[in-house]
Amino acid sequence: MAKSKIEREQEKPAVRAPTMENRRARYEFEILESLEAGIALTGTEIKSLREGGGSLAEAYARVRDGELWLVNMYIPPYKQGSFSNHDPRRPRKLLLHRAQIDRLGGRITEKGLTLVPLRLYFTRGMAKVQLGLARGKKVWDKRRATAERDAKREAERAVRQ
C-alpha cells in the first residue's frame, strides 16, 4: 500500500539547522538592543556552514560606504571545494534596510558602542545573523555576572537536593 505524502514526511528524521552562538560576546559586552540581518555568502561558504563549521568569536560589524559589513568572521574552506573556495576571513555584506543602516551608523558613533554578532542561524534556507548593539563591560561587571551565575547554580543545586 502506498503511503501518503504526510506519512512520508513524518518518517523523515528531523534535520536541525546548524546554529553558531557567540557566547563570548554576551560575557564581554552588555547587549542594549538586537536585530536580525541577512548575510550575503558564496556557495562554498553556505555548504561549509551547513556542515557545522565557523566561528563568530572575534567578529564585529562595521558601516562602510553606506553598507554594513561583518568583519573577521571565520568560515573554514569547504572540504570538497576546488579552486573556487572562499577566503575564510573575508568581509561579508550584511543585508538591512537603508533606514536601519543609517540608524545603526549613528548609534555606533556614540562613545563605547559597537555591533557584535550574537548568533548565526538558518531560516527558510537562508543564513541570518542576529546582531547586538553593545557596550563593553568593565572587569567588575564581569566578576559580578560570574558571581550571580554561580549563586544561581548553587541555589538550583540546593533545591534539587
N, C-alpha and C positions, 0 to 999 in steps of 0.2 A: 504494500500500500504506500502510495506517495505521500510524503509529508508536506504540510503547508509551509508557506514562507515564514510564518510566525514561529512554527515549531523548529524550523532550521535555524532561525535567528537565536532562539532560546538555547539551542545546543552549543552554540559557539562560546568559547571561553571569553570572559570579559577582558578586553585589552585595555590596560590603563595607560593613558598618555603620560610620557615621561615629564617630570617636573624638576626644575632646579630651584633650590632655595638659597638665598644669601643670608644665612644666619648671622654671619659676622656683621652685616650692616645693621641689624637690629641691636647688636651689642655695642657697636661703635657710635651709632647715631640715634638721636631722638627723632622719630618719624612724625612730621607735622601734618602731612597730607599725602595721599597716594592716588595714582591714576593708572589706567591701562593704556598701553600703546602697542601698535603693531610694529613688527620689525621686518625689514627687507633683508632676506637671506638668499644665498645661492642654493642650487640643488644639493651639492655635496654637504653644505652646512646643515640643511634640514635632515638629511639622511644620518649624519653624524649625531645630531641632537636626538633623533628618534632612537638611536642605539643607546642613549643614556650618557653621552659624553658632554663635557663642557663645565665651565666654572664662571661664576659671577663675582668671585671673591674680591677682585681688585678693580672691578668695572665701575664706571661712572658715566653720566650723560652730560653733554655739553651742547649749547646752542652756538652754531657757527653758520654764518651767512644766511640767517633766517631759517635754518633747518636744525633739527635735533638729531644728534649722533650719539651712539653708545660706543664708548671708547674702552679698550683694554679688556673686553670680554673674550675668554678663551673657548674656542670650539676646536677640538682636535681634528686633524685631517681624516677624511673618510677612508677607511681601510681599502675598499675596493675602487677608490678614486684613482684616476690616472693623472695625466699632465694637467687636467682641468681642476685639480684640487685647489682649495682656497688657502689663503694666508690665515693662520689660526687666530691672530690678534688684530685683524684689520678693523677699522671703524665701520660700524653698521648703522644705517639710517633708520631712525625711528619714525613711525607714521602717526601723526597727530594733526588735528585741525589747526589752521593758522592762528586762530584766536588763542588756543591753548598754548601753542609755542610762544606767542608773544607774552602771554601772562606769566608763563614759567620763566622766560628770559628776564622779565622784570623782577621776579621774586629771587632769582639766583644771584642777581647783582647785589642783593642785600647782604650785609656782613654775616659771614658764617654759614650761609645756606648752600646746599648742593643737591644734585639729583643723583640718587643711587638706585640701581635695580634691586628689587626685593625678591622677585620670582620670575621664572620663565616657564611658560606652560603652553599647551596646545588647546585651542578652542575651534571646533568645527574644522580641523585640519590645518589651521593657521597658527603660527607661533605668535605669542603675545608676551609682552614684558610688563610687569607691574612695577612702576617707578614710584619712589618715595621722595618727597621734598623733605630734606633732613638737615638737622643742625648737629654738629659734633658734640658728643658728651664729654664732660670733664672726667678726670680719673676718679673723683669721689662719687660721681653719679654712677659710674660702672661698678664701683665697690658696693654702693647701696643696692643696685639692681641684683648683684650676685648674692648679697646678704638676704634680700627679700625672697629670692628664688629658693635659697637653702632653707629659710624658715618655713616657707610654704611646703616644701618637700618633707621636712621633719614633721610638720603638723599632719600631713596626709599619712605618713607612716604611723603616727600615734593613733590616728583614727582607725586605721586598718587593724591594729593590734588590740 
